Amino acid sequence: MKQNQLKNKAALFDKLKNRGIFWSYAKSTTFTDLGDNIFCENVLKYGDFDDLKSLFSFYEASYIKKVWEDKLVTDDRFKKFNLFLARIFFEMDIESEYFTGSKNARFEKFRLLAS
């Protein structure tokens, strides 16, 4: 990885950390501690449009799409946002019904915990 790109990722991480995005992690957590998957997931969930554009300049769209499919698509809280990401960033020609049939992983975890 280019040193400049690592520096830019770390700067985006610091920006988001200062906005409270990574509140559930230790204050001493750095970008390198976090790892690419968690970083990607949190930028997708909580970043603004410019943050998303930066994310796509750091990683291949296929990598980001994989993280998106694994972590966000099944979460009903992000249904409208998922439609936005699919249409704008992943150039998918879909409607919101695309996300309706997917199994809600978050709900399933809560259901298992409750039983």
Rosetta blueprint (number, residue, H / E / L):
1 M L
2 K L
3 Q H
4 N H
5 Q H
6 L H
7 K H
8 N H
9 K H
10 A H
11 A H
12 L H
13 F H
14 D H
15 K H
16 L H
17 K H
18 N H
19 R L
20 G L
21 I L
22 F L
23 W L
24 S L
25 Y L
26 A L
27 K L
28 S L
29 T L
30 T L
31 F H
32 T H
33 D H
34 L H
35 G L
36 D H
37 N H
38 I H
39 F H
40 C H
41 E H
42 N H
43 V H
44 L H
45 K H
46 Y H
47 G L
48 D L
49 F H
50 D H
51 D H
52 L H
53 K H
54 S H
55 L H
56 F H
57 S H
58 F H
59 Y L
60 E L
61 A H
62 S H
63 Y H
64 I H
65 K H
66 K H
67 V H
68 W H
69 E H
70 D H
71 K H
72 L L
73 V L
74 T L
75 D L
76 D H
77 R H
78 F H
79 K H
80 K H
81 F H
82 N H
83 L H
84 F H
85 L H
86 A H
87 R H
88 I H
89 F H
90 F L
91 E L
92 M L
93 D L
94 I L
95 E L
96 S L
97 E H
98 Y H
99 F H
100 T H
101 G L
102 S L
103 K L
104 N L
105 A H
106 R H
107 F H
108 E H
109 K H
110 F H
111 R H
112 L H
113 L H
114 A H
115 S L
